Amino acid sequence: MPLYGEGILWYILIVDSIGYNILCWTRGKWHKKTTHWLSSYIPMNKVMGLLYLFLLLWIGSALGRLDILSFK
C-alpha cells in the first residue's frame, strides 16, 4: 500500500502529539517552556494535550477508513 502525503503528515503530527502529552503530564528539566514550539498561542497544558491527541486520533480514524494510512 503506498504512503500518501496526508498519511506522512499524520504520522509526524501523532508523534508530536504524543511528545506534547508526555511533556504536559510529566515534570522534569525539559518543562521550562509554557507554549508549544509551533505557536505561542498554543499553551502547554493537559486539556490542550488531550484535545490535540483526540483530534488527531479522530482524523486518523477517518484517514484509516479511506485507506490512506497503511495500518495493514
Contact map, one row per residue, 1 for C-alpha under 8 A:
111000000000000000000000000000000000000000000000000000000000000000000100
111100000000000000000000000000000000000000000000000000000000000000000100
111110110000000000000000000000000000000000000000000000000000000000011100
011111110000000000000000000000000000000000000000000000000000000000011000
001111111000000000000000000000000000000000000000000000000000000000000000
000111111100000000000000000000000000000000000000000000000000000000010000
001111111110000000000000000000000000000000000000000000000000001000011100
001111111111000000000000000000000000000000000000000000000000000000000000
000011111111100000000000000000000000000000000000000000000000000000000000
000001111111110000000000000000000000000000000000000000010001000000000000
000000111111111000000000000000000000000000000000000000000000000000000000
000000011111111100000000000000000000000000000000000000000000000000000000
000000001111111110000000000000000000000000000000000000010000000000000000
000000000111111111000000000000000000000000000000000010010000000000000000
000000000011111111100000000000000000000000000000000000000000000000000000
000000000001111111110000000000000000000000000000000000000000000000000000
000000000000111111111000000000000000000000000000100110010000000000000000
000000000000011111111100000000000000000000000000000010000000000000000000
000000000000001111111110000000000000000000000000000000000000000000000000
000000000000000111111111000000000001000000010000100000000000000000000000
000000000000000011111111100000000000000000000100110010000000000000000000
000000000000000001111111110000000000000000000000000000000000000000000000
000000000000000000111111111001100000000000000000000000000000000000000000
000000000000000000011111111000000000000000011100100000000000000000000000
000000000000000000001111111000000000000000000100000000000000000000000000
000000000000000000000111111100000000000000000000000000000000000000000000
000000000000000000000011111111100000000000000000000000000000000000000000
000000000000000000000000011111100000000000000000000000000000000000000000
000000000000000000000000001111110000000000000000000000000000000000000000
000000000000000000000010001111111000000000000000000000000000000000000000
000000000000000000000010001111111100000000000000000000000000000000000000
000000000000000000000000000011111100000000000000000000000000000000000000
000000000000000000000000000001111111000000010000000000000000000000000000
000000000000000000000000000000111111000000110000000000000000000000000000
000000000000000000000000000000001111101111110000000000000000000000000000
000000000000000000010000000000001111111111110000000000000000000000000000
000000000000000000000000000000000011111100000000000000000000000000000000
000000000000000000000000000000000001111101000000000000000000000000000000
000000000000000000000000000000000011111111000000000000000000000000000000
000000000000000000000000000000000011111111100000000000000000000000000000
000000000000000000000000000000000011001111100000000000000000000000000000
000000000000000000000000000000000011011111110001000000000000000000000000
000000000000000000000000000000000111000111111001000000000000000000000000
000000000000000000010001000000001111000001111101100000000000000000000000
000000000000000000000001000000000000000000111111100000000000000000000000
000000000000000000001001100000000000000000011111110000000000000000000000
000000000000000000000000000000000000000000001111111000000000000000000000
000000000000000000000000000000000000000001111111111100000000000000000000
000000000000000010011001000000000000000000011111111110000000000000000000
000000000000000000001000000000000000000000000111111111000000000000000000
000000000000000000000000000000000000000000000011111111100000000000000000
000000000000000010000000000000000000000000000001111111110000000000000000
000000000000010011001000000000000000000000000000111111111000000000000000
000000000000000000000000000000000000000000000000011111111100000000000000
000000000000000000000000000000000000000000000000001111111110000000000000
000000000100110010000000000000000000000000000000000111111111000000000000
000000000000000000000000000000000000000000000000000011111111100000000000
000000000000000000000000000000000000000000000000000001111111110000000000
000000000000000000000000000000000000000000000000000000111111111000000000
000000000100000000000000000000000000000000000000000000011111111100001000
000000000000000000000000000000000000000000000000000000001111111110000000
000000000000000000000000000000000000000000000000000000000111111111000000
000000100000000000000000000000000000000000000000000000000011111111111000
000000000000000000000000000000000000000000000000000000000001111111111110
000000000000000000000000000000000000000000000000000000000000111111110000
000000000000000000000000000000000000000000000000000000000000011111111000
000000000000000000000000000000000000000000000000000000000000001111111100
001101100000000000000000000000000000000000000000000000000000001111111100
001100100000000000000000000000000000000000000000000000000001001101111110
111000100000000000000000000000000000000000000000000000000000000100111111
000000000000000000000000000000000000000000000000000000000000000100001111
000000000000000000000000000000000000000000000000000000000000000000000111
